[in-house]
Amino acid sequence: MKLPQFVRKHLMARHTDKVDAHYDAYNQTYQTHLGDIIQGSRTVNEKDLLNYLAQNMQLQAGQKLIDAGCGFGGPAVFFVENYGVNIDALTINSEQRTITKTKIALRHLNTKLSVKQGDFHFLSNYFTPETYDGIYFFESFCHAYDYERVLREAVKVLKPGGFVYIKDYLVNESLNGLDKKRFANILDKINRFYKFKFTEQQNSPMGMRALLTQAGFETEMIQPVAYLHDNFEKVSAFHTATQNNEDNYIAGNLEDVFKVVGMYELRARKPLKGN
Ligand SMILES: C[S@@+](CC[C@H](N)C(=O)[O-])C[C@H]1O[C@@H](n2cnc3c(N)ncnc32)[C@H](O)[C@@H]1O
């Protein structure tokens, strides 16, 4: 049964408030353990991670991009400085906006990089339609309440031929023999701590392909990331530091968590006009 629009909007706002509160509570701990890049799946050398992402987004100098869920602005600053792109960044969290704004000022990037506080379910309220060459979500799409809506909004702000790139956890297709109840329980614990709304159906590679198609994108790739991974030292340290949160099942159980979810990358394009 589809809920009425006003109820959905209310639930969406409530969920987004919880995401915002998660970052209010943990920004400092994220900064201490993960630095400028709030990504759980990473390489030992962070530049390798950002260069990998830039290459797989096929960045080209002069492109105009949106960073949807920009965190502390680490990736956006790197792409502007090293790849000559222009970026408008968005985060739901006001402290992250302030931190990113400070970086922009210190590095004199204000003609190439901007940051706003806002909700990516409403991209076309902040950004002019049909203006952007690309939009990317690094470990941020997972926080969405309504995936269909976020992708529809992404289509609106992109130029024809523009790309969407998503780097995120998806539910593994092979669940390595985990029984259903145990799997559902772990997924529930991940959702509670991180304020996700993962379901086995939507957050699978197949589910995401269907969502992209439904929103009007042509999918170019959905694959597990191929960079040389670290040993999750930073994520473990973050979770150890947040162990007093009663929802923090993840600390000490990372091995279980990575049986259930894996890191994927997805790239899709808005069709050129007339296709
Ligand atoms: C795991 S962090 C990743 C940050 C950044 N992409 C990076 O790589 O460092 C997730 C980000 O998504 C943002 N976010 C979550 N839900 C959002 C929403 N509805 N609208 C805008 N930003 C959102 C959070 O504020 C946070 O910056």
PDBQT file of the ligand as one rigid body, heavy atoms in Angstrom, charges set to zero:
ROOT
HETATM    1  C1  LIG A 301      29.346   8.601   5.268  1.00  0.00    +0.000 C 
HETATM    2  S1  LIG A 301      29.242  10.320   5.028  1.00  0.00    +0.000 S 
HETATM    3  C2  LIG A 301      30.191  10.483   3.525  1.00  0.00    +0.000 C 
HETATM    4  C3  LIG A 301      30.712  11.881   3.325  1.00  0.00    +0.000 C 
HETATM    5  C4  LIG A 301      31.495  12.140   2.054  1.00  0.00    +0.000 C 
HETATM    6  N1  LIG A 301      30.769  11.694   0.881  1.00  0.00    +0.000 N 
HETATM    7  C5  LIG A 301      32.867  11.532   2.083  1.00  0.00    +0.000 C 
HETATM    8  O1  LIG A 301      33.165  10.722   1.208  1.00  0.00    +0.000 OA
HETATM    9  O2  LIG A 301      33.640  11.899   2.954  1.00  0.00    +0.000 OA
HETATM   10  C6  LIG A 301      27.563  10.556   4.479  1.00  0.00    +0.000 C 
HETATM   11  C7  LIG A 301      27.212  11.979   4.123  1.00  0.00    +0.000 C 
HETATM   12  O3  LIG A 301      25.896  12.047   3.574  1.00  0.00    +0.000 OA
HETATM   13  C8  LIG A 301      25.247  13.200   4.078  1.00  0.00    +0.000 C 
HETATM   14  N2  LIG A 301      23.794  13.006   3.979  1.00  0.00    +0.000 N 
HETATM   15  C9  LIG A 301      23.058  12.000   4.486  1.00  0.00    +0.000 A 
HETATM   16  N3  LIG A 301      21.758  12.160   4.173  1.00  0.00    +0.000 NA
HETATM   17  C10 LIG A 301      21.673  13.304   3.445  1.00  0.00    +0.000 A 
HETATM   18  C11 LIG A 301      20.602  14.002   2.834  1.00  0.00    +0.000 A 
HETATM   19  N4  LIG A 301      19.342  13.571   2.909  1.00  0.00    +0.000 N 
HETATM   20  N5  LIG A 301      20.885  15.128   2.146  1.00  0.00    +0.000 NA
HETATM   21  C12 LIG A 301      22.158  15.601   2.068  1.00  0.00    +0.000 A 
HETATM   22  N6  LIG A 301      23.218  14.980   2.639  1.00  0.00    +0.000 NA
HETATM   23  C13 LIG A 301      22.978  13.847   3.314  1.00  0.00    +0.000 A 
HETATM   24  C14 LIG A 301      25.756  13.307   5.493  1.00  0.00    +0.000 C 
HETATM   25  O4  LIG A 301      25.562  14.600   6.015  1.00  0.00    +0.000 OA
HETATM   26  C15 LIG A 301      27.236  12.965   5.273  1.00  0.00    +0.000 C 
HETATM   27  O5  LIG A 301      27.908  14.111   4.860  1.00  0.00    +0.000 OA
ENDROOT
TORSDOF 0
